Amino acid sequence: MPGKRDGLILGVDPGLAGTGFALLAEPNVVLSCSTVVTIPGRDGARLLTITNHLRALLAEHPPAEASIEELFMGRNATSAVGVAQARGAILTVLEEAGVPVFEYKPSQVKVILTGYGNADKAQISRMLAAQVKLPDARLDDHARDAIAIAVCHARSRRFSRAVPT
């Protein structure tokens, strides 16, 4: 893998049906974002699709760090299992590539972006549009969430560097 780019952050919104990826260059410029949509069927084949896409992304744009959404146990246990599987595959590829990973709860991402831990998708979209140079293409929820996770990490990292320990 080519050398890691300082300041380049990979944001990941994991899911078995759809995984969002975003590359954020500071300050607040989205270099690329995409959603890998998998075809229902064998989970192993779906995970392979996600990991192959991630490996290609890492080879083309090696990030300095990655940020990923923590597992959220909502009402649907079946989708939580798929998200857990996707997270495991993604974390394995990132570890393999030597990319440090930082995890954030959905509520942390919402607070950092909007100031409100229960913000809805529309509020997050408006705040991202106001604060980040987004691609011209229309974004789906997974790509938008991946951008939000990357922005959350960029801001958290800046804050932790500014505050002495």
Contacts in CASP RR format, 6 or more apart in sequence:
PFRMAT RR
TARGET T0000
AUTHOR 0000-0000-0000
METHOD contacts of the structure
MODEL  1
MPGKRDGLILGVDPGLAGTGFALLAEPNVVLSCSTVVTIPGRDGARLLTI
TNHLRALLAEHPPAEASIEELFMGRNATSAVGVAQARGAILTVLEEAGVP
VFEYKPSQVKVILTGYGNADKAQISRMLAAQVKLPDARLDDHARDAIAIA
VCHARSRRFSRAVPT
1 58 0 8 1.000
1 59 0 8 1.000
1 62 0 8 1.000
1 97 0 8 1.000
2 59 0 8 1.000
2 62 0 8 1.000
3 62 0 8 1.000
4 62 0 8 1.000
4 63 0 8 1.000
4 64 0 8 1.000
4 99 0 8 1.000
5 25 0 8 1.000
5 61 0 8 1.000
5 62 0 8 1.000
5 63 0 8 1.000
5 64 0 8 1.000
6 64 0 8 1.000
7 25 0 8 1.000
7 26 0 8 1.000
7 63 0 8 1.000
7 64 0 8 1.000
7 65 0 8 1.000
8 23 0 8 1.000
8 24 0 8 1.000
8 25 0 8 1.000
8 31 0 8 1.000
8 61 0 8 1.000
8 62 0 8 1.000
8 63 0 8 1.000
8 64 0 8 1.000
9 23 0 8 1.000
9 24 0 8 1.000
9 25 0 8 1.000
9 26 0 8 1.000
9 63 0 8 1.000
9 64 0 8 1.000
9 65 0 8 1.000
9 66 0 8 1.000
9 67 0 8 1.000
9 150 0 8 1.000
9 153 0 8 1.000
9 154 0 8 1.000
10 21 0 8 1.000
10 22 0 8 1.000
10 23 0 8 1.000
10 24 0 8 1.000
10 57 0 8 1.000
10 58 0 8 1.000
10 63 0 8 1.000
10 65 0 8 1.000
10 66 0 8 1.000
10 67 0 8 1.000
10 94 0 8 1.000
10 99 0 8 1.000
10 150 0 8 1.000
11 20 0 8 1.000
11 21 0 8 1.000
11 22 0 8 1.000
11 23 0 8 1.000
11 24 0 8 1.000
11 66 0 8 1.000
11 67 0 8 1.000
11 68 0 8 1.000
11 146 0 8 1.000
11 147 0 8 1.000
11 149 0 8 1.000
11 150 0 8 1.000
11 153 0 8 1.000
12 19 0 8 1.000
12 20 0 8 1.000
12 21 0 8 1.000
12 22 0 8 1.000
12 66 0 8 1.000
12 67 0 8 1.000
12 68 0 8 1.000
12 69 0 8 1.000
12 90 0 8 1.000
12 146 0 8 1.000
12 149 0 8 1.000
13 19 0 8 1.000
13 20 0 8 1.000
13 21 0 8 1.000
13 68 0 8 1.000
13 69 0 8 1.000
13 142 0 8 1.000
13 143 0 8 1.000
13 145 0 8 1.000
13 146 0 8 1.000
13 149 0 8 1.000
14 20 0 8 1.000
14 68 0 8 1.000
14 69 0 8 1.000
14 83 0 8 1.000
14 86 0 8 1.000
14 87 0 8 1.000
14 90 0 8 1.000
15 50 0 8 1.000
15 82 0 8 1.000
15 83 0 8 1.000
15 86 0 8 1.000
15 87 0 8 1.000
15 142 0 8 1.000
16 38 0 8 1.000
16 43 0 8 1.000
16 46 0 8 1.000
16 47 0 8 1.000
16 50 0 8 1.000
16 79 0 8 1.000
16 82 0 8 1.000
16 83 0 8 1.000
16 85 0 8 1.000
16 86 0 8 1.000
17 37 0 8 1.000
17 38 0 8 1.000
17 40 0 8 1.000
17 46 0 8 1.000
18 35 0 8 1.000
18 36 0 8 1.000
18 37 0 8 1.000
18 38 0 8 1.000
18 50 0 8 1.000
18 86 0 8 1.000
18 142 0 8 1.000
19 35 0 8 1.000
19 36 0 8 1.000
19 38 0 8 1.000
19 50 0 8 1.000
19 53 0 8 1.000
19 86 0 8 1.000
19 90 0 8 1.000
19 142 0 8 1.000
20 33 0 8 1.000
20 34 0 8 1.000
20 35 0 8 1.000
20 36 0 8 1.000
20 142 0 8 1.000
20 143 0 8 1.000
20 145 0 8 1.000
20 146 0 8 1.000
21 32 0 8 1.000
21 33 0 8 1.000
21 34 0 8 1.000
21 35 0 8 1.000
21 36 0 8 1.000
21 53 0 8 1.000
21 54 0 8 1.000
21 57 0 8 1.000
21 143 0 8 1.000
21 146 0 8 1.000
22 30 0 8 1.000
22 32 0 8 1.000
22 33 0 8 1.000
22 143 0 8 1.000
22 146 0 8 1.000
22 147 0 8 1.000
22 149 0 8 1.000
22 150 0 8 1.000
23 30 0 8 1.000
23 31 0 8 1.000
23 32 0 8 1.000
23 33 0 8 1.000
23 57 0 8 1.000
23 61 0 8 1.000
23 63 0 8 1.000
23 150 0 8 1.000
24 30 0 8 1.000
24 31 0 8 1.000
24 132 0 8 1.000
24 147 0 8 1.000
24 150 0 8 1.000
24 151 0 8 1.000
24 154 0 8 1.000
25 31 0 8 1.000
26 154 0 8 1.000
28 131 0 8 1.000
28 132 0 8 1.000
28 133 0 8 1.000
28 151 0 8 1.000
28 154 0 8 1.000
29 132 0 8 1.000
29 133 0 8 1.000
30 132 0 8 1.000
30 133 0 8 1.000
30 134 0 8 1.000
30 135 0 8 1.000
30 147 0 8 1.000
30 150 0 8 1.000
31 61 0 8 1.000
32 61 0 8 1.000
32 135 0 8 1.000
33 135 0 8 1.000
33 139 0 8 1.000
33 143 0 8 1.000
33 146 0 8 1.000
33 147 0 8 1.000
34 53 0 8 1.000
34 57 0 8 1.000
34 143 0 8 1.000
35 140 0 8 1.000
35 142 0 8 1.000
35 143 0 8 1.000
36 49 0 8 1.000
36 50 0 8 1.000
36 53 0 8 1.000
38 45 0 8 1.000
38 46 0 8 1.000
38 49 0 8 1.000
38 50 0 8 1.000
39 45 0 8 1.000
39 46 0 8 1.000
39 49 0 8 1.000
40 46 0 8 1.000
43 82 0 8 1.000
43 85 0 8 1.000
47 85 0 8 1.000
47 86 0 8 1.000
47 89 0 8 1.000
50 86 0 8 1.000
50 89 0 8 1.000
50 90 0 8 1.000
51 89 0 8 1.000
51 90 0 8 1.000
51 92 0 8 1.000
51 93 0 8 1.000
54 90 0 8 1.000
54 93 0 8 1.000
54 94 0 8 1.000
55 93 0 8 1.000
55 97 0 8 1.000
58 93 0 8 1.000
58 94 0 8 1.000
58 97 0 8 1.000
58 99 0 8 1.000
62 97 0 8 1.000
62 99 0 8 1.000
63 99 0 8 1.000
64 99 0 8 1.000
64 100 0 8 1.000
65 99 0 8 1.000
65 100 0 8 1.000
65 101 0 8 1.000
65 102 0 8 1.000
65 153 0 8 1.000
65 157 0 8 1.000
66 94 0 8 1.000
66 99 0 8 1.000
66 100 0 8 1.000
66 101 0 8 1.000
66 102 0 8 1.000
67 101 0 8 1.000
67 102 0 8 1.000
67 103 0 8 1.000
67 104 0 8 1.000
67 149 0 8 1.000
67 150 0 8 1.000
67 152 0 8 1.000
67 153 0 8 1.000
68 87 0 8 1.000
68 90 0 8 1.000
68 91 0 8 1.000
68 101 0 8 1.000
68 102 0 8 1.000
68 103 0 8 1.000
68 104 0 8 1.000
68 149 0 8 1.000
69 103 0 8 1.000
69 104 0 8 1.000
69 105 0 8 1.000
69 106 0 8 1.000
69 109 0 8 1.000
69 145 0 8 1.000
69 149 0 8 1.000
70 103 0 8 1.000
70 104 0 8 1.000
70 105 0 8 1.000
70 106 0 8 1.000
71 80 0 8 1.000
71 83 0 8 1.000
71 84 0 8 1.000
71 87 0 8 1.000
72 80 0 8 1.000
72 83 0 8 1.000
72 105 0 8 1.000
72 106 0 8 1.000
73 80 0 8 1.000
74 80 0 8 1.000
91 101 0 8 1.000
94 101 0 8 1.000
95 101 0 8 1.000
102 153 0 8 1.000
102 156 0 8 1.000
102 157 0 8 1.000
104 149 0 8 1.000
104 152 0 8 1.000
104 153 0 8 1.000
104 156 0 8 1.000
107 117 0 8 1.000
107 118 0 8 1.000
108 152 0 8 1.000
109 145 0 8 1.000
109 148 0 8 1.000
109 149 0 8 1.000
109 152 0 8 1.000
110 116 0 8 1.000
110 117 0 8 1.000
110 118 0 8 1.000
110 119 0 8 1.000
110 124 0 8 1.000
111 117 0 8 1.000
112 151 0 8 1.000
112 152 0 8 1.000
112 155 0 8 1.000
112 156 0 8 1.000
113 119 0 8 1.000
113 124 0 8 1.000
113 127 0 8 1.000
113 128 0 8 1.000
113 131 0 8 1.000
113 148 0 8 1.000
113 151 0 8 1.000
113 152 0 8 1.000
114 123 0 8 1.000
114 124 0 8 1.000
114 127 0 8 1.000
116 123 0 8 1.000
119 127 0 8 1.000
121 141 0 8 1.000
121 144 0 8 1.000
124 144 0 8 1.000
124 145 0 8 1.000
124 148 0 8 1.000
125 144 0 8 1.000
128 134 0 8 1.000
128 144 0 8 1.000
128 147 0 8 1.000
128 148 0 8 1.000
128 151 0 8 1.000
131 151 0 8 1.000
132 147 0 8 1.000
132 151 0 8 1.000
134 147 0 8 1.000
139 147 0 8 1.000
END
